[in-house]
Amino acid sequence: MTHLAPGLRMTGITLPLRLSDFKLIAFDMDSTLINIECVDEIADIAGKKAEVAAITEAAMQGHLANYKESLRQRVALLKGVTLAQVDQVYRERLQLNPGAETLVASCKGAGLKLLLVSGGFTLLTDRIKDRLGMDYARANVLDIENDVLTGRLIDQPWGDICDGAEKRNMLLQTCAMLDIHPNQSIAVGDGANDLPMMGVAGLSVAYHAKPAVRAFANVSIESGGLDRLLCLFQPKFIS
Protein backbone atom coordinates (compact mmCIF):
# COMPACT_ATOMS: atom_id res chain seq x y z
CA MET A 1 0.00 0.00 0.00
CA THR A 2 1.00 3.62 -0.57
CA HIS A 3 1.12 5.79 2.54
CA LEU A 4 -0.77 9.06 2.00
CA ALA A 5 -0.19 10.25 5.55
CA PRO A 6 0.45 8.52 8.86
CA GLY A 7 -2.30 5.99 9.43
CA LEU A 8 -3.82 6.29 5.93
CA ARG A 9 -2.84 3.87 3.17
CA MET A 10 -4.12 3.06 -0.29
CA THR A 11 -3.60 0.58 -3.09
CA GLY A 12 -5.10 -0.01 -6.53
CA ILE A 13 -6.50 3.52 -7.02
CA THR A 14 -5.26 6.68 -8.67
CA LEU A 15 -5.64 10.10 -7.07
CA PRO A 16 -7.30 12.50 -7.10
CA LEU A 17 -10.79 11.06 -7.02
CA ARG A 18 -14.07 12.93 -7.34
CA LEU A 19 -16.69 12.10 -4.74
CA SER A 20 -19.40 13.04 -7.23
CA ASP A 21 -18.28 10.19 -9.51
CA PHE A 22 -19.73 7.79 -6.92
CA LYS A 23 -23.47 7.38 -6.41
CA LEU A 24 -23.73 5.07 -3.38
CA ILE A 25 -21.79 4.51 -0.17
CA ALA A 26 -22.45 1.42 1.95
CA PHE A 27 -21.45 1.29 5.61
CA ASP A 28 -21.10 -1.52 8.08
CA MET A 29 -22.36 -0.36 11.48
CA ASP A 30 -20.64 -2.01 14.45
CA SER A 31 -17.06 -0.76 14.96
CA THR A 32 -17.37 1.17 11.68
CA LEU A 33 -20.08 3.81 11.95
CA ILE A 34 -20.33 3.30 15.71
CA ASN A 35 -17.83 2.61 18.48
CA ILE A 36 -19.15 -0.71 19.81
CA GLU A 37 -20.12 -4.24 18.83
CA CYS A 38 -23.77 -4.08 19.87
CA VAL A 39 -24.21 -7.81 20.41
CA ASP A 40 -21.29 -7.78 22.85
CA GLU A 41 -22.67 -4.85 24.83
CA ILE A 42 -26.17 -6.34 24.99
CA ALA A 43 -24.57 -9.58 26.19
CA ASP A 44 -22.75 -7.63 28.88
CA ILE A 45 -26.12 -6.77 30.41
CA ALA A 46 -26.92 -10.48 30.49
CA GLY A 47 -23.59 -11.21 32.16
CA LYS A 48 -22.30 -13.09 29.12
CA LYS A 49 -20.04 -10.57 27.39
CA ALA A 50 -16.83 -12.61 27.56
CA GLU A 51 -18.43 -15.62 25.89
CA VAL A 52 -20.20 -13.59 23.19
CA ALA A 53 -17.26 -11.24 22.54
CA ALA A 54 -14.94 -14.19 21.93
CA ILE A 55 -17.27 -15.48 19.20
CA THR A 56 -17.64 -11.97 17.73
CA GLU A 57 -13.87 -11.47 17.55
CA ALA A 58 -13.34 -14.83 15.84
CA ALA A 59 -16.10 -14.02 13.33
CA MET A 60 -14.69 -10.56 12.53
CA GLN A 61 -11.20 -11.99 12.09
CA GLY A 62 -12.63 -14.50 9.61
CA HIS A 63 -11.66 -17.49 11.75
CA LEU A 64 -15.13 -19.07 11.75
CA ALA A 65 -16.36 -21.09 8.79
CA ASN A 66 -20.05 -20.50 9.53
CA TYR A 67 -20.88 -16.87 10.35
CA LYS A 68 -24.62 -17.55 10.48
CA GLU A 69 -24.24 -20.23 13.13
CA SER A 70 -21.92 -18.01 15.13
CA LEU A 71 -24.56 -15.28 15.18
CA ARG A 72 -27.28 -17.72 16.20
CA GLN A 73 -25.07 -18.85 19.08
CA ARG A 74 -24.56 -15.27 20.23
CA VAL A 75 -28.23 -14.35 19.92
CA ALA A 76 -29.23 -17.43 21.93
CA LEU A 77 -27.14 -16.06 24.78
CA LEU A 78 -29.18 -12.85 24.75
CA LYS A 79 -32.34 -14.64 25.84
CA GLY A 80 -34.05 -12.75 28.64
CA VAL A 81 -32.63 -9.29 27.86
CA THR A 82 -35.39 -6.68 27.90
CA LEU A 83 -36.04 -3.97 25.32
CA ALA A 84 -35.37 -1.43 28.06
CA GLN A 85 -31.88 -2.89 28.47
CA VAL A 86 -31.25 -2.74 24.71
CA ASP A 87 -32.32 0.91 24.83
CA GLN A 88 -29.87 1.42 27.69
CA VAL A 89 -27.05 0.15 25.46
CA TYR A 90 -28.06 2.67 22.79
CA ARG A 91 -28.28 5.59 25.22
CA GLU A 92 -25.29 4.88 27.44
CA ARG A 93 -22.72 2.99 25.38
CA LEU A 94 -23.25 3.65 21.69
CA GLN A 95 -21.52 6.60 20.05
CA LEU A 96 -20.91 7.50 16.45
CA ASN A 97 -17.29 7.04 15.51
CA PRO A 98 -15.24 10.22 14.94
CA GLY A 99 -15.82 11.76 11.54
CA ALA A 100 -18.97 9.74 10.79
CA GLU A 101 -21.30 12.71 10.63
CA THR A 102 -18.83 14.73 8.53
CA LEU A 103 -18.35 11.91 6.02
CA VAL A 104 -22.09 11.26 5.77
CA ALA A 105 -22.83 14.96 5.26
CA SER A 106 -20.17 15.23 2.55
CA CYS A 107 -21.51 12.20 0.72
CA LYS A 108 -25.04 13.59 0.85
CA GLY A 109 -23.79 16.92 -0.42
CA ALA A 110 -22.13 15.21 -3.38
CA GLY A 111 -25.38 13.41 -4.23
CA LEU A 112 -24.57 9.91 -2.99
CA LYS A 113 -27.22 7.62 -1.54
CA LEU A 114 -26.38 6.01 1.80
CA LEU A 115 -26.81 2.33 2.66
CA LEU A 116 -26.39 0.73 6.09
CA VAL A 117 -25.72 -3.03 5.97
CA SER A 118 -25.17 -4.72 9.30
CA GLY A 119 -24.82 -8.11 10.88
CA GLY A 120 -26.39 -6.42 13.90
CA PHE A 121 -30.01 -5.81 14.73
CA THR A 122 -32.77 -3.55 13.45
CA LEU A 123 -33.49 -2.42 17.01
CA LEU A 124 -30.30 -0.36 16.67
CA THR A 125 -29.69 0.02 12.93
CA ASP A 126 -33.08 1.68 12.45
CA ARG A 127 -32.11 4.32 14.99
CA ILE A 128 -28.72 4.96 13.39
CA LYS A 129 -30.30 5.12 9.93
CA ASP A 130 -32.76 7.76 11.13
CA ARG A 131 -30.14 9.63 13.15
CA LEU A 132 -27.86 10.03 10.13
CA GLY A 133 -30.61 10.37 7.54
CA MET A 134 -29.50 7.34 5.57
CA ASP A 135 -31.55 6.06 2.64
CA TYR A 136 -31.52 2.27 2.99
CA ALA A 137 -30.70 -0.35 5.63
CA ARG A 138 -30.53 -4.08 6.09
CA ALA A 139 -29.94 -5.94 9.36
CA ASN A 140 -31.17 -8.86 11.42
CA VAL A 141 -34.48 -8.92 13.29
CA LEU A 142 -34.53 -10.15 16.88
CA ASP A 143 -37.53 -12.16 18.03
CA ILE A 144 -39.30 -10.45 20.95
CA GLU A 145 -42.07 -11.63 23.25
CA ASN A 146 -43.54 -9.36 25.91
CA ASP A 147 -40.66 -6.88 25.45
CA VAL A 148 -38.06 -9.58 26.12
CA LEU A 149 -35.58 -11.14 23.68
CA THR A 150 -36.30 -14.83 23.06
CA GLY A 151 -32.80 -15.68 21.88
CA ARG A 152 -33.99 -16.23 18.32
CA LEU A 153 -33.92 -14.33 15.02
CA ILE A 154 -36.89 -13.83 12.70
CA ASP A 155 -36.46 -14.82 9.06
CA GLN A 156 -37.12 -12.05 6.54
CA PRO A 157 -38.32 -12.13 2.90
CA TRP A 158 -34.71 -11.59 1.78
CA GLY A 159 -33.33 -14.43 3.92
CA ASP A 160 -32.50 -15.56 7.42
CA ILE A 161 -29.35 -13.66 8.45
CA CYS A 162 -27.51 -10.62 7.10
CA ASP A 163 -24.05 -12.14 6.71
CA GLY A 164 -21.29 -11.25 4.28
CA ALA A 165 -23.10 -12.73 1.31
CA GLU A 166 -26.25 -10.77 2.13
CA LYS A 167 -24.28 -7.54 2.52
CA ARG A 168 -22.91 -8.10 -0.98
CA ASN A 169 -26.38 -8.92 -2.32
CA MET A 170 -27.87 -5.79 -0.76
CA LEU A 171 -25.18 -3.56 -2.22
CA LEU A 172 -25.68 -5.06 -5.68
CA GLN A 173 -29.48 -4.87 -5.40
CA THR A 174 -29.29 -1.23 -4.36
CA CYS A 175 -27.00 -0.44 -7.28
CA ALA A 176 -29.47 -2.13 -9.64
CA MET A 177 -32.37 -0.19 -8.11
CA LEU A 178 -30.46 3.06 -8.60
CA ASP A 179 -29.46 1.99 -12.13
CA ILE A 180 -25.76 2.42 -11.40
CA HIS A 181 -22.74 0.17 -11.87
CA PRO A 182 -21.21 -1.33 -8.71
CA ASN A 183 -18.01 0.52 -9.63
CA GLN A 184 -19.91 3.69 -8.68
CA SER A 185 -20.26 2.47 -5.10
CA ILE A 186 -18.06 2.73 -2.01
CA ALA A 187 -18.07 0.08 0.73
CA VAL A 188 -16.77 0.81 4.23
CA GLY A 189 -16.20 -1.88 6.87
CA ASP A 190 -13.90 -3.41 9.45
CA GLY A 191 -14.58 -7.16 9.65
CA ALA A 192 -14.35 -10.29 7.54
CA ASN A 193 -18.08 -10.27 6.86
CA ASP A 194 -17.60 -6.96 5.03
CA LEU A 195 -15.19 -8.43 2.48
CA PRO A 196 -17.85 -9.72 0.04
CA MET A 197 -19.43 -6.27 -0.41
CA MET A 198 -16.02 -4.62 -0.51
CA GLY A 199 -15.06 -6.99 -3.29
CA VAL A 200 -17.77 -5.73 -5.66
CA ALA A 201 -17.60 -2.01 -4.81
CA GLY A 202 -15.65 0.46 -6.89
CA LEU A 203 -13.80 1.68 -3.80
CA SER A 204 -13.29 -0.42 -0.67
CA VAL A 205 -12.43 1.25 2.62
CA ALA A 206 -11.17 -0.44 5.80
CA TYR A 207 -11.73 1.53 9.00
CA HIS A 208 -9.59 0.52 11.99
CA ALA A 209 -10.09 -2.94 10.57
CA LYS A 210 -8.97 -6.50 11.11
CA PRO A 211 -5.68 -7.41 9.35
CA ALA A 212 -7.30 -9.35 6.50
CA VAL A 213 -9.61 -6.43 5.75
CA ARG A 214 -6.79 -3.86 5.87
CA ALA A 215 -4.80 -5.98 3.42
CA PHE A 216 -7.75 -6.31 1.03
CA ALA A 217 -9.11 -2.75 0.92
CA ASN A 218 -8.19 -0.02 -1.54
CA VAL A 219 -7.99 2.40 1.39
CA SER A 220 -7.13 1.64 5.01
CA ILE A 221 -7.84 4.25 7.68
CA GLU A 222 -5.68 3.17 10.60
CA SER A 223 -5.76 6.32 12.72
CA GLY A 224 -8.16 9.23 12.98
CA GLY A 225 -11.82 9.36 12.03
CA LEU A 226 -13.96 8.24 9.13
CA ASP A 227 -13.74 11.69 7.58
CA ARG A 228 -10.10 10.98 6.70
CA LEU A 229 -11.51 9.26 3.62
CA LEU A 230 -12.30 12.71 2.28
CA CYS A 231 -8.55 13.36 1.88
CA LEU A 232 -8.70 11.25 -1.29
CA PHE A 233 -11.19 13.48 -3.06
CA GLN A 234 -10.82 16.80 -4.81
CA PRO A 235 -12.10 19.40 -2.33
CA LYS A 236 -14.23 21.22 -4.88
CA PHE A 237 -16.38 18.11 -5.23
CA ILE A 238 -17.03 17.88 -1.49
CA SER A 239 -19.83 19.89 0.06
C-alpha positions in Angstrom: 0.0 0.0 0.0 1.0 3.6 -0.6 1.1 5.8 2.5 -0.8 9.1 2.0 -0.2 10.2 5.6 0.5 8.5 8.9 -2.3 6.0 9.4 -3.8 6.3 5.9 -2.8 3.9 3.2 -4.1 3.1 -0.3 -3.6 0.6 -3.1 -5.1 0.0 -6.5 -6.5 3.5 -7.0 -5.3 6.7 -8.7 -5.6 10.1 -7.1 -7.3 12.5 -7.1 -10.8 11.1 -7.0 -14.1 12.9 -7.3 -16.7 12.1 -4.7 -19.4 13.0 -7.2 -18.3 10.2 -9.5 -19.7 7.8 -6.9 -23.5 7.4 -6.4 -23.7 5.1 -3.4 -21.8 4.5 -0.2 -22.4 1.4 2.0 -21.4 1.3 5.6 -21.1 -1.5 8.1 -22.4 -0.4 11.5 -20.6 -2.0 14.5 -17.1 -0.8 15.0 -17.4 1.2 11.7 -20.1 3.8 12.0 -20.3 3.3 15.7 -17.8 2.6 18.5 -19.1 -0.7 19.8 -20.1 -4.2 18.8 -23.8 -4.1 19.9 -24.2 -7.8 20.4 -21.3 -7.8 22.9 -22.7 -4.9 24.8 -26.2 -6.3 25.0 -24.6 -9.6 26.2 -22.7 -7.6 28.9 -26.1 -6.8 30.4 -26.9 -10.5 30.5 -23.6 -11.2 32.2 -22.3 -13.1 29.1 -20.0 -10.6 27.4 -16.8 -12.6 27.6 -18.4 -15.6 25.9 -20.2 -13.6 23.2 -17.3 -11.2 22.5 -14.9 -14.2 21.9 -17.3 -15.5 19.2 -17.6 -12.0 17.7 -13.9 -11.5 17.6 -13.3 -14.8 15.8 -16.1 -14.0 13.3 -14.7 -10.6 12.5 -11.2 -12.0 12.1 -12.6 -14.5 9.6 -11.7 -17.5 11.7 -15.1 -19.1 11.8 -16.4 -21.1 8.8 -20.1 -20.5 9.5 -20.9 -16.9 10.3 -24.6 -17.6 10.5 -24.2 -20.2 13.1 -21.9 -18.0 15.1 -24.6 -15.3 15.2 -27.3 -17.7 16.2 -25.1 -18.9 19.1 -24.6 -15.3 20.2 -28.2 -14.3 19.9 -29.2 -17.4 21.9 -27.1 -16.1 24.8 -29.2 -12.8 24.8 -32.3 -14.6 25.8 -34.0 -12.7 28.6 -32.6 -9.3 27.9 -35.4 -6.7 27.9 -36.0 -4.0 25.3 -35.4 -1.4 28.1 -31.9 -2.9 28.5 -31.3 -2.7 24.7 -32.3 0.9 24.8 -29.9 1.4 27.7 -27.1 0.2 25.5 -28.1 2.7 22.8 -28.3 5.6 25.2 -25.3 4.9 27.4 -22.7 3.0 25.4 -23.2 3.7 21.7 -21.5 6.6 20.1 -20.9 7.5 16.4 -17.3 7.0 15.5 -15.2 10.2 14.9 -15.8 11.8 11.5 -19.0 9.7 10.8 -21.3 12.7 10.6 -18.8 14.7 8.5 -18.3 11.9 6.0 -22.1 11.3 5.8 -22.8 15.0 5.3 -20.2 15.2 2.5 -21.5 12.2 0.7 -25.0 13.6 0.9 -23.8 16.9 -0.4 -22.1 15.2 -3.4 -25.4 13.4 -4.2 -24.6 9.9 -3.0 -27.2 7.6 -1.5 -26.4 6.0 1.8 -26.8 2.3 2.7 -26.4 0.7 6.1 -25.7 -3.0 6.0 -25.2 -4.7 9.3 -24.8 -8.1 10.9 -26.4 -6.4 13.9 -30.0 -5.8 14.7 -32.8 -3.6 13.4 -33.5 -2.4 17.0 -30.3 -0.4 16.7 -29.7 0.0 12.9 -33.1 1.7 12.5 -32.1 4.3 15.0 -28.7 5.0 13.4 -30.3 5.1 9.9 -32.8 7.8 11.1 -30.1 9.6 13.1 -27.9 10.0 10.1 -30.6 10.4 7.5 -29.5 7.3 5.6 -31.5 6.1 2.6 -31.5 2.3 3.0 -30.7 -0.3 5.6 -30.5 -4.1 6.1 -29.9 -5.9 9.4 -31.2 -8.9 11.4 -34.5 -8.9 13.3 -34.5 -10.2 16.9 -37.5 -12.2 18.0 -39.3 -10.4 20.9 -42.1 -11.6 23.2 -43.5 -9.4 25.9 -40.7 -6.9 25.5 -38.1 -9.6 26.1 -35.6 -11.1 23.7 -36.3 -14.8 23.1 -32.8 -15.7 21.9 -34.0 -16.2 18.3 -33.9 -14.3 15.0 -36.9 -13.8 12.7 -36.5 -14.8 9.1 -37.1 -12.1 6.5 -38.3 -12.1 2.9 -34.7 -11.6 1.8 -33.3 -14.4 3.9 -32.5 -15.6 7.4 -29.4 -13.7 8.5 -27.5 -10.6 7.1 -24.1 -12.1 6.7 -21.3 -11.2 4.3 -23.1 -12.7 1.3 -26.2 -10.8 2.1 -24.3 -7.5 2.5 -22.9 -8.1 -1.0 -26.4 -8.9 -2.3 -27.9 -5.8 -0.8 -25.2 -3.6 -2.2 -25.7 -5.1 -5.7 -29.5 -4.9 -5.4 -29.3 -1.2 -4.4 -27.0 -0.4 -7.3 -29.5 -2.1 -9.6 -32.4 -0.2 -8.1 -30.5 3.1 -8.6 -29.5 2.0 -12.1 -25.8 2.4 -11.4 -22.7 0.2 -11.9 -21.2 -1.3 -8.7 -18.0 0.5 -9.6 -19.9 3.7 -8.7 -20.3 2.5 -5.1 -18.1 2.7 -2.0 -18.1 0.1 0.7 -16.8 0.8 4.2 -16.2 -1.9 6.9 -13.9 -3.4 9.5 -14.6 -7.2 9.7 -14.3 -10.3 7.5 -18.1 -10.3 6.9 -17.6 -7.0 5.0 -15.2 -8.4 2.5 -17.9 -9.7 0.0 -19.4 -6.3 -0.4 -16.0 -4.6 -0.5 -15.1 -7.0 -3.3 -17.8 -5.7 -5.7 -17.6 -2.0 -4.8 -15.6 0.5 -6.9 -13.8 1.7 -3.8 -13.3 -0.4 -0.7 -12.4 1.2 2.6 -11.2 -0.4 5.8 -11.7 1.5 9.0 -9.6 0.5 12.0 -10.1 -2.9 10.6 -9.0 -6.5 11.1 -5.7 -7.4 9.4 -7.3 -9.3 6.5 -9.6 -6.4 5.8 -6.8 -3.9 5.9 -4.8 -6.0 3.4 -7.8 -6.3 1.0 -9.1 -2.8 0.9 -8.2 0.0 -1.5 -8.0 2.4 1.4 -7.1 1.6 5.0 -7.8 4.2 7.7 -5.7 3.2 10.6 -5.8 6.3 12.7 -8.2 9.2 13.0 -11.8 9.4 12.0 -14.0 8.2 9.1 -13.7 11.7 7.6 -10.1 11.0 6.7 -11.5 9.3 3.6 -12.3 12.7 2.3 -8.5 13.4 1.9 -8.7 11.3 -1.3 -11.2 13.5 -3.1 -10.8 16.8 -4.8 -12.1 19.4 -2.3 -14.2 21.2 -4.9 -16.4 18.1 -5.2 -17.0 17.9 -1.5 -19.8 19.9 0.1 
